[in-house]
């Protein structure tokens, strides 16, 4: 039985703050890193045909949801 004066929060808040706020965050970061590195290792990124550069302007807009603008890119497989 729990004592009336027991400090329950002392034991419960350990997993919701600080370094251990999300158990899967580090795993997700590693997975994203491996995904993007594998793309860079296996493909050349070129501008679309008829363009000289890839337009990656930072027009994020103002609103509740920030999302990057649409852009086009060609992914050409690298030869092994």
C-alpha positions in Angstrom: 0.0 0.0 0.0 1.3 3.5 -0.9 2.1 5.8 2.0 0.0 9.0 2.1 3.1 11.2 2.1 5.0 9.3 -0.6 6.6 11.4 -3.4 5.1 9.5 -6.4 6.3 12.1 -8.9 9.9 11.5 -7.8 9.7 8.1 -9.5 7.3 8.8 -12.3 8.9 11.8 -14.0 12.2 10.1 -14.7 11.0 8.9 -18.1 9.3 12.0 -19.4 12.1 14.7 -19.1 15.7 15.1 -19.8 17.9 12.7 -21.8 15.4 9.9 -21.5 12.4 11.9 -22.7 11.8 9.6 -25.7 13.2 6.1 -25.9 13.0 5.9 -29.7 14.4 9.3 -30.5 18.0 8.1 -30.8 17.0 5.1 -32.9 14.9 7.3 -35.2 17.9 9.7 -35.6 20.1 6.8 -36.5 17.6 5.4 -39.0 17.2 8.7 -40.7 21.0 9.2 -40.9 21.5 5.7 -42.4 18.6 6.3 -44.9 20.0 9.6 -46.1 23.6 8.4 -46.2 22.5 5.4 -48.3 20.7 7.7 -50.7 23.9 9.9 -51.1 26.1 6.8 -51.6 23.8 5.2 -54.2 22.6 8.2 -56.3 23.8 11.4 -57.9 21.5 14.3 -57.3 21.1 16.5 -60.3 18.8 19.4 -61.3 15.8 18.5 -63.5 16.4 18.5 -67.2 16.4 22.0 -68.6 17.6 23.6 -65.3 21.1 24.5 -64.2 20.6 24.3 -60.5 18.3 22.7 -57.9 16.1 25.4 -56.4 16.0 24.9 -52.7 14.8 28.3 -51.6 13.7 28.5 -48.0 10.2 29.9 -48.3 8.6 28.1 -45.4 5.6 30.3 -45.2 3.8 31.3 -42.1 1.2 29.0 -40.5 0.7 26.4 -37.9 2.5 23.7 -40.0 5.9 24.5 -41.4 6.7 22.5 -44.6 9.3 23.0 -47.2 8.3 24.2 -50.6 8.0 21.7 -53.5 11.1 21.2 -55.6 12.2 18.8 -58.3 15.5 16.8 -58.5 16.8 14.0 -60.6 18.3 11.0 -58.9 20.7 9.1 -61.1 21.9 5.7 -59.8 25.7 5.5 -59.3 27.6 2.7 -61.0 28.9 0.1 -58.6 
